[in-house]
Amino acid sequence: MLSQDVRKPLYSLCAVVFLALVPVITDYNDYYMHFLILCFVWGVVAEAWNLILGYTGIFSFGQIAFFTVGAFATGIFSTQFALSPWLALLAAALVAGLAGLLIGLPCLRLKGEYIALVTYGLHLLLSPLIFRAQALGVETGGFIWNLPALSFLGYEFPRGKVMAWYYTGLFLFVGLLLLIYWVIRSQIGRAFVALRDAEPLAQSAGVNDYKYKLLVFSLSAFFTGVMGAFYAHYAETISARILGLDFFVKTLIMVVLGGLGSFPGAALGAFIVTIVYEIMRPLGSYRLIVLGIGVILSVIYLPSGIIKVPALVKGLPILKFKSRTSMQ
């Protein structure tokens, strides 16, 4: 029997190999690849939100705002300043990280619902700012069209074919999740958890709460900004509609359903919510209601999230009885 430390990386490797083979399995079906690209994008966004909400216990509601900052920043850099797409993507991620740092500053002395109000205030402020950005020397009108495609070694990703975008999205998905996992397992992650579980004790032990709170805001915003910028180049068009309530609610459902403070629960929740949301397309606007009911039921009956389902199933009395019987 393999130990848990061996099984988890093995399962993760199998999942990555499967995702890498999806184009071959589906006969290079653009619909399935497009669908999974959305899973990759929202998987990272949800896991970055889980980093600040689940591991640090900070009630930040600005994640979709950081995503939008990354998307519009790369659009402005690449269309109005003629920056190459990859440089524009990196610069946009840095701008999103800076936005996270700046919004984290007024939150240093705030707690709970007050941080939620301040961060959601950024979400509300961003839409009129996008529409009235002329004062900053850029013009968007709420939309940016014709973002240039990404390229690699002189090969420009075609708009009519999704495969190059798929593997780029998979690479960003795996790479950013590994970075988030490294943060969680490092001294930084342990400081986050200490501040969440026992802030006075952590401060007395020498943990600088100002430093780590600003760091988690910046990291979470940076990771989110990367995927916002990638999504903008992939979609070719970005609009302020991304700040709508449906995107905010869906992403929050992904985090809660996956399990707060669990890895990679939020990413798994993103896959499930994206798949279920697509299956329920005939329901139209009622899809969010159905998802909301599902989250309420999961919070009541599965408060630790779906990531804990295997452990709960393994602990069922009937399974324990069977295992004892097989040993006799």
C-alpha positions as CSV (number, residue, x, y, z in Angstrom):
1,M,0.0,0.0,0.0
2,L,1.4,3.4,-1.0
3,S,1.7,6.0,1.6
4,Q,-0.3,9.2,1.4
5,D,2.8,11.3,0.7
6,V,3.3,9.1,-2.4
7,R,-0.3,8.8,-3.5
8,K,-1.1,12.5,-3.7
9,P,1.7,13.4,-6.1
10,L,1.0,10.2,-8.1
11,Y,-2.7,11.1,-8.5
12,S,-1.8,14.7,-9.5
13,L,0.7,13.4,-12.1
14,C,-2.0,11.0,-13.5
15,A,-4.5,14.0,-13.7
16,V,-1.9,16.1,-15.6
17,V,-1.1,13.3,-18.0
18,F,-4.8,12.8,-18.6
19,L,-5.4,16.5,-19.3
20,A,-2.4,16.5,-21.7
21,L,-3.9,13.6,-23.6
22,V,-7.4,15.1,-23.8
23,P,-6.9,16.6,-27.3
24,V,-5.9,13.1,-28.6
25,I,-8.7,11.4,-26.7
26,T,-11.3,13.8,-28.1
27,D,-9.9,13.7,-31.6
28,Y,-8.8,17.4,-31.2
29,N,-12.3,18.6,-30.6
30,D,-12.2,22.4,-30.2
31,Y,-15.3,22.5,-28.0
32,Y,-13.9,20.2,-25.3
33,M,-10.5,21.9,-25.4
34,H,-12.2,25.4,-25.1
35,F,-14.3,24.1,-22.2
36,L,-11.2,22.8,-20.4
37,I,-9.3,26.1,-21.0
38,L,-12.1,27.8,-19.0
39,C,-11.6,25.2,-16.3
40,F,-7.8,26.0,-16.2
41,V,-8.5,29.8,-16.0
42,W,-11.1,29.6,-13.2
43,G,-9.2,26.8,-11.4
44,V,-6.2,29.1,-10.8
45,V,-8.5,32.1,-10.0
46,A,-10.4,30.0,-7.4
47,E,-7.2,28.5,-5.9
48,A,-5.6,32.0,-5.6
49,W,-8.8,33.2,-3.9
50,N,-8.6,30.2,-1.6
51,L,-5.0,31.2,-0.7
52,I,-6.3,34.5,0.8
53,L,-9.7,33.4,2.0
54,G,-9.1,29.8,3.1
55,Y,-5.5,29.8,4.3
56,T,-5.2,33.3,5.7
57,G,-8.8,33.8,6.8
58,I,-9.0,37.2,5.2
59,F,-12.5,38.0,3.8
60,S,-11.4,39.5,0.5
61,F,-14.0,39.9,-2.2
62,G,-11.8,41.6,-4.7
63,Q,-10.7,38.5,-6.7
64,I,-12.7,39.2,-9.9
65,A,-11.5,42.8,-9.7
66,F,-7.9,41.5,-9.8
67,F,-8.8,39.3,-12.7
68,T,-10.3,42.3,-14.6
69,V,-7.3,44.4,-13.9
70,G,-5.0,41.8,-15.4
71,A,-7.3,41.4,-18.5
72,F,-7.6,45.1,-19.2
73,A,-4.0,45.9,-18.4
74,T,-2.7,43.4,-21.0
75,G,-5.3,44.8,-23.5
76,I,-4.0,48.3,-23.0
77,F,-0.4,47.4,-23.0
78,S,-0.7,45.2,-26.2
79,T,-3.1,47.4,-28.2
80,Q,-2.4,51.0,-27.2
81,F,1.3,50.7,-26.3
82,A,2.3,48.0,-28.8
83,L,3.9,45.7,-26.2
84,S,4.4,42.1,-27.3
85,P,1.7,39.8,-25.9
86,W,3.9,37.9,-23.5
87,L,5.5,41.1,-22.1
88,A,2.0,42.6,-21.9
89,L,0.8,39.5,-20.0
90,L,3.7,39.7,-17.5
91,A,3.3,43.5,-17.1
92,A,-0.5,43.0,-16.5
93,A,0.2,40.4,-13.8
94,L,2.5,42.8,-12.1
95,V,-0.1,45.6,-12.3
96,A,-2.7,43.2,-10.7
97,G,-0.2,42.3,-8.0
98,L,0.4,46.0,-7.3
99,A,-3.4,46.5,-7.2
100,G,-3.5,43.7,-4.6
101,L,-0.8,45.4,-2.6
102,L,-2.5,48.8,-2.7
103,I,-5.9,47.4,-1.7
104,G,-4.2,45.4,1.1
105,L,-2.8,48.6,2.7
106,P,-6.1,50.0,4.0
107,C,-7.1,46.5,5.1
108,L,-4.1,46.1,7.5
109,R,-6.0,47.4,10.5
110,L,-9.4,46.1,9.5
111,K,-11.1,42.8,10.4
112,G,-13.7,40.5,9.0
113,E,-16.6,42.1,7.2
114,Y,-14.8,45.5,7.0
115,I,-12.1,44.0,4.7
116,A,-14.9,42.4,2.7
117,L,-16.5,45.8,2.2
118,V,-13.3,47.5,1.2
119,T,-12.3,44.8,-1.3
120,Y,-15.7,44.6,-2.8
121,G,-15.6,48.4,-3.0
122,L,-12.7,47.9,-5.5
123,H,-14.9,45.6,-7.5
124,L,-17.7,48.2,-7.7
125,L,-15.3,51.0,-8.4
126,L,-13.5,49.3,-11.3
127,S,-16.5,49.3,-13.7
128,P,-17.0,53.1,-13.9
129,L,-13.2,53.5,-13.9
130,I,-12.9,51.3,-17.0
131,F,-15.6,53.3,-18.8
132,R,-14.0,56.7,-17.9
133,A,-10.3,55.9,-18.3
134,Q,-9.7,58.7,-20.7
135,A,-8.3,60.8,-17.8
136,L,-5.5,58.3,-17.4
137,G,-4.5,58.6,-21.1
138,V,-6.2,55.4,-22.3
139,E,-9.5,54.7,-23.9
140,T,-11.5,51.6,-23.4
141,G,-15.2,52.5,-23.4
142,G,-15.7,49.3,-21.4
143,F,-14.4,47.1,-24.2
144,I,-11.1,46.2,-25.8
145,W,-11.2,44.4,-29.1
146,N,-8.6,42.6,-31.3
147,L,-6.1,41.7,-28.7
148,P,-3.1,40.1,-30.4
149,A,-2.6,36.4,-30.2
150,L,0.2,34.8,-28.2
151,S,3.1,33.3,-30.1
152,F,5.9,30.9,-29.5
153,L,9.2,30.7,-31.4
154,G,7.7,32.7,-34.2
155,Y,4.5,30.6,-34.3
156,E,1.4,32.7,-33.8
157,F,-1.4,30.8,-32.1
158,P,-4.3,30.6,-34.6
159,R,-7.7,31.9,-33.7
160,G,-9.6,29.2,-35.5
161,K,-7.8,26.3,-33.7
162,V,-7.6,25.9,-29.9
163,M,-4.9,23.3,-29.4
164,A,-2.0,25.8,-28.9
165,W,-4.1,27.8,-26.5
166,Y,-5.1,24.6,-24.7
167,Y,-1.5,23.5,-23.9
168,T,-0.5,27.0,-23.0
169,G,-3.5,27.2,-20.6
170,L,-2.6,23.7,-19.2
171,F,1.0,24.9,-18.7
172,L,-0.1,28.0,-16.8
173,F,-2.6,26.0,-14.8
174,V,-0.1,23.4,-13.6
175,G,2.7,25.9,-13.1
176,L,0.7,28.4,-11.1
177,L,-0.9,25.7,-9.0
178,L,2.6,24.4,-8.2
179,L,3.6,27.9,-7.1
180,I,0.6,28.2,-4.9
181,Y,1.3,24.8,-3.4
182,W,4.9,25.8,-2.7
183,V,3.7,29.0,-1.0
184,I,1.3,26.9,1.1
185,R,3.9,24.4,2.2
186,S,6.6,27.0,2.8
187,Q,7.3,29.2,5.9
188,I,5.1,31.8,4.2
189,G,2.1,29.5,4.1
190,R,2.7,28.4,7.8
191,A,2.7,32.1,8.7
192,F,-0.6,32.6,6.8
193,V,-2.2,29.7,8.7
194,A,-0.9,30.9,12.1
195,L,-2.4,34.3,11.5
196,R,-5.7,32.7,10.6
197,D,-5.9,30.3,13.6
198,A,-4.3,32.4,16.4
199,E,-3.3,35.9,15.3
200,P,-2.3,37.2,18.8
201,L,-0.2,34.1,19.5
202,A,1.5,34.3,16.0
203,Q,2.3,38.0,16.6
204,S,3.8,37.2,20.0
205,A,6.0,34.5,18.3
206,G,7.4,37.1,15.9
207,V,5.2,36.8,12.8
208,N,4.8,40.2,11.2
209,D,1.1,40.3,10.4
210,Y,1.5,43.5,8.2
211,K,4.1,41.9,6.0
212,Y,2.3,38.6,5.5
213,K,-1.1,40.2,4.9
214,L,0.3,42.5,2.2
215,L,2.2,39.5,0.7
216,V,-0.9,37.3,0.5
217,F,-2.9,40.1,-1.2
218,S,-0.1,40.7,-3.7
219,L,0.5,37.0,-4.5
220,S,-3.2,36.2,-4.8
221,A,-3.7,39.2,-7.1
222,F,-0.6,38.3,-9.2
223,F,-1.7,34.7,-9.8
224,T,-5.2,35.9,-10.7
225,G,-3.8,38.7,-13.0
226,V,-1.8,36.1,-15.0
227,M,-5.0,34.2,-15.8
228,G,-7.0,37.3,-16.5
229,A,-4.4,38.4,-19.0
230,F,-4.2,35.0,-20.6
231,Y,-8.0,34.9,-20.9
232,A,-8.1,38.3,-22.5
233,H,-5.6,37.2,-25.2
234,Y,-7.5,34.0,-25.7
235,A,-10.9,35.6,-26.0
236,E,-9.5,38.4,-28.1
237,T,-12.1,40.7,-26.6
238,I,-12.6,41.8,-23.0
239,S,-15.4,43.8,-21.5
240,A,-16.4,45.2,-18.2
241,R,-19.2,42.5,-18.1
242,I,-16.6,40.3,-16.4
243,L,-17.4,42.3,-13.2
244,G,-21.0,41.1,-13.3
245,L,-22.4,39.3,-10.3
246,D,-22.6,36.0,-12.1
247,F,-18.8,35.6,-12.4
248,F,-18.3,36.7,-8.8
249,V,-20.9,34.2,-7.4
250,K,-19.6,31.3,-9.6
251,T,-16.0,31.8,-8.5
252,L,-17.0,32.1,-4.8
253,I,-19.1,28.8,-5.2
254,M,-16.0,27.1,-6.6
255,V,-13.9,28.0,-3.6
256,V,-16.6,27.1,-1.0
257,L,-17.6,23.9,-2.8
258,G,-14.0,22.8,-3.1
259,G,-13.2,23.4,0.5
260,L,-11.8,26.4,2.2
261,G,-8.1,26.0,3.2
262,S,-7.7,22.8,1.2
263,F,-5.5,22.2,-1.8
264,P,-6.4,21.6,-4.6
265,G,-10.0,21.8,-3.5
266,A,-10.8,25.1,-5.1
267,A,-9.4,24.0,-8.5
268,L,-11.4,20.9,-8.3
269,G,-14.5,22.9,-7.4
270,A,-13.8,25.1,-10.5
271,F,-13.9,22.0,-12.8
272,I,-17.1,20.8,-11.2
273,V,-18.9,24.1,-11.3
274,T,-17.8,24.9,-14.8
275,I,-19.0,21.4,-16.0
276,V,-22.3,21.6,-14.2
277,Y,-22.9,25.1,-15.3
278,E,-22.5,24.1,-18.9
279,I,-24.7,21.0,-18.5
280,M,-27.4,23.3,-17.1
281,R,-27.2,25.7,-20.0
282,P,-30.9,25.1,-21.0
283,L,-31.9,26.5,-17.6
284,G,-30.6,29.9,-18.5
285,S,-30.5,32.4,-15.6
286,Y,-31.8,29.7,-13.2
287,R,-28.4,28.0,-13.3
288,L,-27.0,30.2,-10.5
289,I,-30.0,29.4,-8.3
290,V,-29.4,25.7,-8.7
291,L,-25.7,26.1,-8.0
292,G,-26.6,28.2,-4.9
293,I,-28.9,25.5,-3.6
294,G,-26.1,23.0,-4.1
295,V,-23.6,25.1,-2.2
296,I,-26.0,25.5,0.7
297,L,-26.5,21.7,0.9
298,S,-22.8,21.1,0.7
299,V,-22.1,23.6,3.4
300,I,-24.6,21.9,5.7
301,Y,-23.7,18.3,4.9
302,L,-20.1,18.7,3.7
303,P,-18.6,21.7,5.5
304,S,-15.0,20.7,4.6
305,G,-15.8,20.7,0.9
306,I,-15.7,18.0,-1.7
307,I,-11.9,17.5,-1.3
308,K,-12.7,15.7,1.9
309,V,-15.2,13.2,0.3
310,P,-12.7,10.4,-0.1
311,A,-11.7,10.6,3.6
312,L,-15.3,10.6,4.7
313,V,-16.2,7.7,2.5
314,K,-13.2,5.7,3.7
315,G,-14.3,6.4,7.3
316,L,-17.8,5.0,6.8
317,P,-18.7,2.2,9.4
318,I,-19.7,-0.2,6.6
319,L,-16.3,0.1,5.0
320,K,-14.5,-0.4,8.3
321,F,-16.6,-3.5,8.9
322,K,-15.7,-4.9,5.5
323,S,-12.0,-4.3,6.0
324,R,-12.1,-6.1,9.3
325,T,-13.9,-9.0,7.8
326,S,-11.4,-9.3,5.0
327,M,-8.5,-9.4,7.5
328,Q,-10.0,-12.3,9.5
